[in-house]
Amino acid sequence: MNHWIIAPVVLPALLAPFIVLAARYHIGIQRAVSVTGVLMLIGIAAGLALQVSDGSILLYQLGDWAAPFGIVLVGDRLSTVMVLLTAVLALFVLLYAIGSGWDNRGWHFHALFQFQLMGIMGAFLTGDLFNLFVFFEVLLIASYGLMIHAGGNARLRAGVQYVLFNLIGSTLFLFALGSIYAETGTLNMADLANRVTMIAPEDTVGIRVAAVLLLLVFAIKAAVVPLHFWLPSSYAEAPGPVAALFAIMTKVGAYAIIRVYTMVFPPDLEVTAGLHTLWLLPAALVSLAVGMIGVLAAKRLDRLVAFSVIGSMGMVMVSISLFTPAGIAAALYYIVHSTLAGAALFLISDLVRTGRANLSLTAQPPIAGTTLTAALFFVGAIAMAGLPPLSGFLGKLLVLDAAYGSGLMVWIWAIVLGSSLICIVGFARAGSILFWKAHSIEPPEDADAMMRPSPLSYVAVGGLVSLLVAHTVFAGQVHAYTTTMAGQLFAPQPYLSTVVGTPGKMSKPTKEDN
Amino acid sequence: MEFLVASAVGVMTAGGLYLMLRLRTFPVILGMSLLTYAVNVFLFASGRLTVGAPPILSDGVTVYTDPLPQALVLTAIVISFGMTAVVVMIGLGAFLGSDDDHVDDPSEEEDETVQGPS
């Protein structure tokens, strides 16, 4: 059995208490440990992704107990790529937090950051639904701390909303898990997939309820309209680097939907027929529209970016809810793009904040380092709005191509293209007010010399932007790989047989047992 | 017994949902706790209700109760307990800071005053 697959969970879980207990008063040691940990995570994640790139399934049985009875971690192409994406994003976010000094404006930033990573990694790797709930809680608990990092009244109020909304989501998750367990007697995803097909058509009431509840829970995480209300204020009020890290958290919801609704409740399953096309697709289209209209309507830059995240999640969900291999492949390509672009924009809005009293979209005197910040904002906005030449454009093309010929094709094309236009106008308005109109305002005489953001901050944002460029340049290879990922998701038999079929301890009764 | 448990879950969920829809933190947190009680009982009942049966193998016993929901409920109780404590602390901090315990977004005029430097 390969033990590396549990390393992305165990490593942050060990580093975080070390940071709290041993390095509490030494920000330098905390930074060094945190960065080293994230670098190691990238190495481990890259190794895991390489190992499963041939289509094999990595299985880790905790305590060597066989699958339906013990908890398993499973690595396939999808989960390892998500782990790698998280680790890479974490590195740049961490560099920005160090460069901008955010990590020193409150206590325990690095410890919470590591716990957050542990939760996200675990959620991507686990093969058990209850374990998924536990890792959701781990990442949420850490995110509550990160969200209100450095305090402030507005942030605390947004934090209350964020915590309460997610607590409701967790309760709903437990209701869903209870109904699933009552109906099938298992919570292991692979075992569940086998058992759901065995339910007689007239006994499916409970499992239908469970499937809808579970979809609602994941839709809350993915901020699909009408369950998106927690996102704008909490992402806008969270510290810049934290909001950038949260860009991956909405993707955890999208990942869970892809995983559960291709494997456990696949689209051709009669029990849940209509759930994807009838409910999820229209909801996704509405979130795309609402997000982009929000971009145009926002009065503050951080809210604008938060709404653009809702919009891009809507785009991801539109592509997912097609539930075709092409749709999932396009969605996976767009998930990578949207994570990087969203994170970069949150960091840029924090750069803008460095030189201004607030982030409201009104003309104020030019900020320090305005040229570089404006250039980065320009690139980030192009990526998020989906203009050529960056990966947002390619991602949208892939989504449109995947939607070609589907039932709601006219709606999808109209809303995707229309919302892109609105998004471009919104970002253009924000950029011209923030950066161009600023030159017409005379800086006040008694203004203190404004502090420029540190070079490390620019390195972090520049790193994310260059990753976006790489995502565009290597789009062919990336899309080929996401296509094989989607192929693996739609042929889950190797996954199921690996998880359920691998014997563990006491699988074959020995004489002493009897 | 099934009726009792089911109606208990139902009543607690209804009460919890009603309180959750209030505007101020205190009733919302109370509603949250009611809802977690409801979900704990619901999880417990998901392994079917049996009275006086052991959860682990014993000699001379033929009827068992499902041990897994008990383990699940234990996890759920611990998490919801901790979470309630966290939300009480954050809610208290927000109330003491801005002298206002509404859970919705502050209105536009109020927004300017609440927006302190971070």
Interface residues (C-beta under 8 A of the other chain):
Chain A: F130 V134 E137 I141 Y144 I148 A150 G151 G152 N153 A154 R155 L156 R157 G159 V160 Q161 V163 L164 L167 I168 S170 T171 L174 F175 L177 G178 S179 Y181 A182 S233 P239 N358
Chain B: M20 T25 V28 I29 M32 L35 T36 V39 F42 L43 A45 S46 G47 R48 L68 P69 L72 T75 A76 I79 S80 G82 M83 V86 V87 I90 G91 G93 A94 G97 S98 V103 D104 D105 P106 V114 Q115 G116 P117 S118
